[in-house]
Amino acid sequence: MGETDNPLKVLINEFSEAFAAWLLDTAVQRVRPLNVEFAANPGRSDLLFEVIDTLGRIIFLHIELQGRRSHQPMPLRILDYLSRIVQRDVGVPGGEHAPRLVSVVIYIGEGAGRGDSGDYAILGLGDEATLRWQYRPLRLWEMPAERLFELDNPAFLALIGQTRLTNPATVLPKALSIIRSTTEAEQGHLLTALVSLLQTGEVIQMVEKLLEESEELLLDTPYLRRMREIGWRRGREEGREVGREEGREVGREEGREVGREEGREEGREEGLTQGQKVGREQGIRDTILEAVVRKFNPLAAEYRQLEQYLNQIHSADALQQILLAMFDTSDVQTILAMARQTAVQ
């Protein structure tokens, strides 16, 4: 599940408290990410958190992300991971205050994880279990999209493209409206994850149209607002200067005043327009780079090369085309080639 693995991991890490509370069905005090690399053998799990709930319990939350195909049967993978986590983090089973361990497998894509009960045992000579392990299979593709709204947290709305969308014309605008109500930093994370996790062409086109119609939703970033403020300030300063020069030429107090006012207005408009243009372009560049990192996890050299190409493009429409191409490709080289071709035109 290469296309969705990285953005989904990023989303869960960014909103780890919300995901922990949801997956554990308990209120949490603190969530701390743990290293998922294991010393013995090169095996690794996807995500591991140490959670302290409001009862003071220590809970190790292991989250595995899985698409339609797995190189190793999921029950055996989870058995391996749980064994490693117990040996490294949990320790020998103790009393009621001993750490707890919960494992969740989030299945991505239609049909993924179908038939996985999450409950397995190896029996001994009788019916007793010599070994039993369990985890919670969460099949997003079975979940109605409307269920995400019931969770009452915008973080989960980025998953909407992976759920069962029976009424996208109603659900998608509602989701984008709620995301728009979050903080500026959260909007960037949630929009990038939402776009990266979309699946069907029809839904992708619908989201593209909604983003185009509400351009500020994607591009009204802190950087863009800073550029607007800079443009406004520059406009005021240039307006004052133009007004002073015109006033001197006329030589009359009335002329100076009129010149200053006209100059201020002209400078403000010019500065604001230029600031908006520059800010809009840079906002799209920033969004492209963030989306590329989350969707493709490119090499550092590829990232720097793309950044150089984007800095040579001074057309918001051209940059927007590159951004929209992110919906339709699974290869960072395609985005690089498109940016290179646009930059040299």
C-alpha positions in Angstrom: 0.0 0.0 0.0 2.8 2.4 -0.9 0.6 5.3 -2.1 -1.4 5.5 1.1 1.1 4.2 3.7 3.1 7.3 4.1 0.3 9.9 4.3 -1.7 7.8 6.6 1.3 7.3 8.9 1.9 11.1 8.9 -1.8 11.8 9.7 -1.8 9.4 12.7 1.5 10.8 14.0 0.2 14.4 13.7 -3.0 13.6 15.5 -1.8 10.8 17.7 -4.0 11.7 20.7 -7.2 11.7 18.7 -6.4 8.4 17.0 -5.3 6.8 20.3 -8.5 7.9 22.0 -10.6 6.5 19.1 -8.8 3.2 18.7 -8.6 2.5 22.4 -12.1 3.9 23.1 -10.8 5.7 26.2 -9.8 9.2 27.2 -6.1 9.8 27.1 -3.7 12.1 29.0 -0.5 11.7 27.0 0.7 9.9 23.8 4.4 9.4 23.1 5.6 7.8 19.8 8.1 5.0 20.2 10.8 3.7 18.0 9.5 0.9 15.8 12.9 -0.5 14.7 13.7 -3.7 16.5 17.3 -4.6 17.3 16.9 -8.3 16.5 16.3 -8.8 12.8 15.3 -6.1 10.4 11.6 -6.4 11.2 9.6 -3.3 12.0 6.0 -2.4 12.7 4.2 0.6 11.3 3.4 2.7 14.4 3.9 2.2 18.2 2.8 4.6 20.9 3.0 4.7 24.7 -0.4 6.0 25.9 -1.3 7.1 29.4 -5.1 7.1 29.8 -7.1 9.2 32.3 -7.0 6.2 34.7 -3.2 6.4 34.8 -2.8 3.1 32.9 0.2 2.6 30.6 -1.0 1.2 27.2 1.3 0.3 24.3 -0.7 0.9 21.2 0.6 -0.8 18.1 -0.9 0.2 14.7 -0.3 -1.7 11.5 -1.4 -0.4 8.1 -2.2 -2.9 5.4 -3.6 -2.9 1.9 -5.0 -5.7 -0.1 -1.9 -7.8 -0.3 0.6 -8.8 2.4 3.9 -10.7 1.8 3.3 -12.6 5.0 -0.1 -13.6 6.5 -1.2 -10.8 8.8 -1.8 -13.1 11.9 1.9 -14.2 11.7 3.1 -10.6 11.2 1.2 -9.4 14.3 2.4 -12.4 16.3 6.0 -11.4 15.5 5.5 -7.7 16.3 3.6 -8.4 19.5 6.4 -10.7 20.7 9.0 -8.1 20.0 7.1 -5.4 21.7 6.5 -7.5 24.8 10.2 -8.4 25.0 11.4 -4.9 24.4 8.8 -2.6 26.0 6.1 -4.5 28.1 8.1 -7.1 29.9 7.0 -10.2 31.9 3.2 -10.2 32.5 2.5 -8.7 35.9 -0.4 -7.6 38.1 -3.2 -5.2 37.4 -0.8 -2.2 37.2 1.3 -3.9 34.5 1.4 -2.1 31.1 -1.4 -3.0 28.6 -0.8 -3.9 25.0 -3.4 -3.3 22.2 -2.8 -4.0 18.5 -4.9 -2.6 15.7 -4.6 -3.4 12.0 -6.1 -0.7 9.7 -7.0 -2.2 6.4 -6.9 0.1 3.3 -8.7 -0.6 0.0 -11.8 -2.6 -1.0 -11.7 -6.1 0.2 -8.5 -5.7 2.3 -8.6 -7.9 5.5 -11.9 -9.6 4.6 -12.3 -12.6 6.8 -9.6 -11.6 9.3 -11.1 -12.1 12.7 -8.1 -10.8 14.6 -8.4 -13.7 17.1 -6.0 -16.6 16.8 -4.7 -19.5 18.9 -2.4 -22.5 18.8 -3.9 -25.4 20.7 -2.1 -27.9 22.9 -3.0 -31.6 23.3 -6.4 -30.7 24.5 -8.7 -27.8 23.7 -6.7 -25.4 25.8 -4.7 -22.7 23.9 -0.9 -23.0 24.3 -0.7 -19.6 22.6 -3.4 -17.0 21.9 -3.0 -13.6 20.4 -5.5 -11.1 19.1 -5.7 -7.7 17.5 -8.5 -5.5 16.2 -9.0 -5.4 12.4 -10.4 -2.1 11.3 -11.6 -2.2 7.7 -12.0 1.4 6.6 -13.6 0.4 3.3 -16.5 -1.1 5.3 -17.0 2.0 7.4 -19.7 4.5 6.2 -18.2 7.9 5.6 -20.9 9.4 7.9 -19.4 7.6 10.8 -16.4 9.9 10.7 -18.5 12.9 11.5 -19.9 11.1 14.6 -16.3 10.8 16.0 -16.5 14.7 16.3 -12.8 15.4 15.4 -11.7 16.9 12.1 -8.6 14.7 12.1 -10.6 11.7 11.0 -12.2 13.4 8.1 -8.9 13.0 6.1 -9.8 9.3 6.0 -13.0 9.9 4.1 -11.7 8.8 0.7 -10.9 5.4 2.2 -14.4 4.9 3.6 -17.7 3.8 2.0 -18.9 7.0 0.2 -22.5 6.6 -0.8 -23.3 10.3 -1.0 -20.1 12.1 -1.9 -21.9 15.2 -3.2 -23.1 15.9 0.4 -20.4 14.4 2.5 -17.3 15.9 0.8 -18.4 19.6 1.0 -19.3 19.0 4.7 -15.9 17.5 5.4 -14.0 20.3 3.7 -16.1 22.9 5.6 -15.2 21.3 8.9 -11.5 21.1 8.0 -11.7 24.8 7.0 -12.7 25.6 10.6 -9.4 24.1 12.0 -6.2 26.0 12.7 -4.0 27.0 9.8 -1.4 24.3 10.5 -4.0 21.6 10.9 -5.7 22.6 7.6 -2.4 22.0 5.8 -1.9 18.5 7.3 -5.6 17.4 6.9 -5.9 18.6 3.3 -2.7 17.0 2.2 -3.7 13.7 3.8 -7.2 13.9 2.4 -6.0 14.4 -1.1 -3.4 11.7 -0.8 -5.8 9.1 0.5 -8.5 9.6 -2.2 -9.1 6.5 -4.4 -11.7 6.8 -7.2 -11.5 9.1 -10.1 -15.0 10.5 -9.6 -14.2 11.5 -6.0 -10.9 13.0 -7.0 -12.5 15.2 -9.6 -15.2 16.3 -7.1 -12.6 17.3 -4.5 -10.5 19.1 -7.2 -13.6 21.1 -8.2 -14.4 22.0 -4.5 -10.8 23.1 -3.9 -10.8 25.2 -7.1 -14.1 26.8 -6.1 -12.8 27.5 -2.5 -9.2 28.4 -3.5 -8.5 30.0 -0.2 -9.1 26.6 1.5 -5.9 25.3 -0.1 -3.9 28.4 -0.5 -4.8 30.7 2.4 -1.7 29.7 4.3 0.2 31.7 6.9 2.8 32.4 4.3 0.3 33.8 1.9 -1.1 36.1 4.6 2.4 37.3 5.4 2.9 38.1 1.7 -0.4 40.0 1.7 0.7 42.0 4.8 4.1 42.8 3.2 2.4 43.9 0.0 0.0 46.1 2.0 2.9 47.7 3.9 4.9 48.2 0.8 1.9 49.8 -0.9 1.5 52.2 1.9 5.1 53.2 1.9 5.3 53.6 -1.9 2.0 55.5 -1.8 3.4 58.0 0.6 6.5 58.5 -1.5 4.5 59.0 -4.7 2.3 61.4 -2.8 5.2 63.4 -1.6 6.8 63.7 -5.0 3.6 64.7 -6.7 3.0 67.3 -4.0 6.4 68.8 -4.4 5.9 69.1 -8.2 2.6 70.9 -7.8 4.0 73.1 -5.1 0.7 73.6 -3.4 -0.5 72.1 -0.1 -3.7 70.9 -1.8 -1.6 69.2 -4.5 0.5 67.5 -2.0 -2.5 66.2 -0.1 -4.2 65.0 -3.3 -0.9 63.4 -4.5 -0.4 61.7 -1.2 -3.8 60.2 -1.1 -3.8 59.1 -4.8 -0.3 57.8 -4.3 -1.2 55.9 -1.2 -4.2 54.3 -3.0 -2.3 53.4 -6.1 0.6 52.1 -4.1 -1.7 50.1 -1.8 -3.5 48.5 -4.8 -0.3 47.7 -6.6 1.5 46.4 -3.5 -1.5 44.3 -2.5 -2.0 42.8 -6.0 1.7 42.0 -6.2 1.7 40.5 -2.7 -1.3 38.4 -3.4 0.3 37.1 -6.6 3.6 36.2 -5.0 1.9 34.8 -2.0 -0.5 32.7 -4.0 2.4 31.3 -6.1 4.5 30.5 -3.0 1.4 28.9 -1.3 1.0 26.5 -4.2 4.7 25.7 -4.2 4.7 24.9 -0.5 1.6 22.7 -0.9 3.2 20.8 -3.8 6.3 20.1 -1.8 4.5 19.0 1.3 2.2 16.8 -0.7 5.2 15.2 -2.6 6.9 14.4 0.7 3.9 12.8 2.2 2.8 10.9 -0.9 6.1 9.8 -2.4 8.7 10.2 0.4 11.3 11.3 -2.2 15.1 11.3 -2.0 16.6 14.5 -0.7 18.1 15.2 -4.2 14.7 14.8 -5.8 13.1 17.1 -3.3 15.8 19.8 -3.9 15.5 19.4 -7.7 11.7 19.8 -7.6 12.1 22.9 -5.3 14.5 24.5 -7.8 12.1 23.9 -10.7 9.1 25.2 -8.8 11.0 28.4 -7.9 11.5 29.1 -11.6 7.7 28.9 -12.3 6.0 32.3 -11.8 2.5 31.4 -12.9 -0.1 30.3 -10.4 -2.1 28.5 -13.1 0.9 26.5 -14.1 1.7 25.6 -10.5 -1.9 24.6 -9.9 -1.7 22.2 -12.8 1.3 20.5 -11.2 -0.6 20.3 -7.9 -3.6 18.7 -9.5 -1.4 16.2 -11.3 -0.7 14.8 -7.8 -4.1 13.2 -7.9 -3.4 11.1 -11.0 0.2 9.8 -10.6 2.0 7.4 -8.3 5.5 8.4 -9.4 7.5 11.4 -8.2 9.4 11.3 -11.5 6.3 12.4 -13.3 5.9 15.4 -11.1 9.6 16.2 -11.6 9.3 16.0 -15.4 6.2 18.2 -15.4 7.9 20.8 -13.2 11.1 20.7 -15.3 9.1 21.1 -18.6 7.1 24.0 -17.2 10.1 25.8 -15.7 11.9 25.9 -19.1 8.9 27.2 -21.1 
